[in-house]
Amino acid sequence: MYYTYVLLSLKDSNFYTGYTSDIEKRVLSHNNGEVFSTKNRRPLELIYFEACLTPEDALHREKYLKSTYGKRYIKNRLKHFLLPGSITQG
């Protein structure tokens, strides 16, 4: 399986979207500061993921979720989670 995922930076409240074949290891890499694009945005929380059968499908989905329509999709999908005061920092 391949996973497209969205992380929420608890530092700046912005999203990071990516894809991987090992989601647990990848989230740990992000939070350990091993990923250049997110090392200054830690801590990060996994807030959404989708499973795909092929890396091509996961990459295609990642590109969509990074688009304007994809960002809107995530915000609508997680609207109750993303309400002000509903994100617990810890």
C-alpha positions as CSV (number, residue, x, y, z in Angstrom):
1,M,0.0,0.0,0.0
2,Y,1.0,3.6,-0.6
3,Y,-0.4,6.5,1.5
4,T,-1.2,10.1,0.7
5,Y,-1.2,12.0,4.0
6,V,-1.8,15.5,5.4
7,L,0.1,16.8,8.4
8,L,-0.9,19.8,10.5
9,S,1.8,22.0,11.9
10,L,0.9,22.8,15.5
11,K,3.5,25.6,15.2
12,D,2.0,27.6,12.3
13,S,-1.3,25.8,11.7
14,N,-0.4,25.0,8.0
15,F,-0.8,21.7,6.2
16,Y,1.9,19.6,4.7
17,T,0.9,17.0,2.1
18,G,3.0,14.0,1.0
19,Y,2.9,10.3,0.1
20,T,4.8,7.3,1.3
21,S,4.8,3.5,1.5
22,D,5.4,3.5,5.3
23,I,3.2,6.2,6.9
24,E,4.3,5.5,10.5
25,K,8.0,5.8,9.7
26,R,7.4,8.9,7.5
27,V,5.4,10.8,10.3
28,L,8.2,10.0,12.7
29,S,10.8,11.3,10.2
30,H,8.9,14.6,10.0
31,N,8.6,14.9,13.7
32,N,12.3,14.0,14.3
33,G,13.3,16.9,12.0
34,E,14.7,14.6,9.3
35,V,12.5,16.2,6.5
36,F,13.9,19.5,5.3
37,S,10.5,21.0,4.3
38,T,9.0,20.4,7.8
39,K,11.8,20.5,10.3
40,N,11.1,24.1,11.3
41,R,7.3,23.5,11.5
42,R,7.3,20.9,14.2
43,P,5.5,19.4,16.0
44,L,3.3,17.9,13.3
45,E,0.1,15.9,13.7
46,L,-1.2,13.4,11.2
47,I,-4.8,14.6,10.5
48,Y,-5.7,12.7,7.3
49,F,-4.5,9.9,5.1
50,E,-5.7,7.8,2.2
51,A,-4.5,4.3,1.1
52,C,-3.7,3.7,-2.6
53,L,-2.7,0.6,-4.5
54,T,0.1,2.1,-6.5
55,P,2.7,4.8,-6.1
56,E,1.3,6.5,-9.2
57,D,-2.1,6.8,-7.6
58,A,-0.7,8.1,-4.4
59,L,1.3,10.8,-6.2
60,H,-1.7,11.8,-8.3
61,R,-3.8,12.1,-5.1
62,E,-1.0,14.1,-3.4
63,K,-0.9,16.6,-6.3
64,Y,-4.7,17.0,-6.2
65,L,-4.7,17.6,-2.4
66,K,-2.0,20.3,-2.9
67,S,-4.2,22.1,-5.4
68,T,-6.8,24.8,-4.5
69,Y,-9.6,22.3,-4.9
70,G,-7.8,19.7,-2.9
71,K,-7.1,22.1,0.0
72,R,-10.8,23.0,-0.1
73,Y,-11.7,19.2,0.0
74,I,-9.5,18.6,3.1
75,K,-11.0,21.6,4.9
76,N,-14.5,20.5,4.2
77,R,-13.7,16.9,5.1
78,L,-12.2,17.9,8.4
79,K,-14.4,21.0,9.1
80,H,-15.3,19.8,12.6
81,F,-11.8,18.9,13.5
82,L,-10.4,22.2,12.2
83,L,-12.9,24.5,14.1
84,P,-11.1,27.1,16.3
85,G,-10.4,25.6,19.7
86,S,-10.9,22.0,18.5
87,I,-7.2,21.3,17.9
88,T,-5.5,20.3,21.1
89,Q,-1.8,21.1,21.2
90,G,0.3,18.8,23.2
